Amino acid sequence: MAESNDAPERITLEWSEGRRLRDFALDTSEGHAKRFNRAGVYIWVVSTPEDDSYLSYVGKATGSPTILARMRTHYLLYIGVGYSIPLPFVPQEYVVNSARKRWEVDWSSAVCVNALADEERVVELARCGFRFVDAITVHVADVERLHVKAVERQLLWDLQPRGTTGGTMTAPAPRQVDIWHKNVAWATEAMRQEFKSPLRVAP
């Protein structure tokens, strides 16, 4: 806990066992709903066909929507081609954002508009979305609603997810939370080299 009103609040994130995004979103069991219909933060680890893995995304659920609702929204937008899909999960011909090397919806892009106007191309992009969601492993940590936004903001800075720009360019000021972690087998040595701050593991 914080030692003074000005000190950051100490938060320990106990990360859940990883699960594919598709399986997480489509699980309709009562136990799954009870466990994840709540507030928290989550990370995505992507495994590539080249047997590489990287941290792609840091997100939050305030409780309204819940973690489970957020995962289902993400899933639907990926298979509905509304979300960005990076190389190598999408063919080069569908790359809209050359700097980020990914498909994304950009109405000023002829590549994007022409693809969305063609049923066969949309179907192919949907298949790319399926491939990508099957490459995403979700890890979740419970966080009190009061601290969710501050924790997500600090994680974006600390972990520098590749698929995100917002929150990764500047450190939170002032620092509101002091984050420690449990269950961090997902964090490979190569991944840790990309982190802005060392991953502090709680005993």
Secondary structure, DSSP 8 states (H G I E B T S, - for coil): --SSTTS-EEEEEE----EEHHHHHH---HHHHHHHSS-EEEEEEEE-TTS-EEEEEEEEE-SSS-HHHHHHHHHHHHHTT-S-EETTSS-GGG--BTTTTEE---TT-HHHHHHHT-HHHHHHHHHHHHHHHHHEEEEEEE--GGGHHHHHHHHHHHH--TT--TTTSS--SS--EEEEEE--TT--HHHHTT-SS---B--
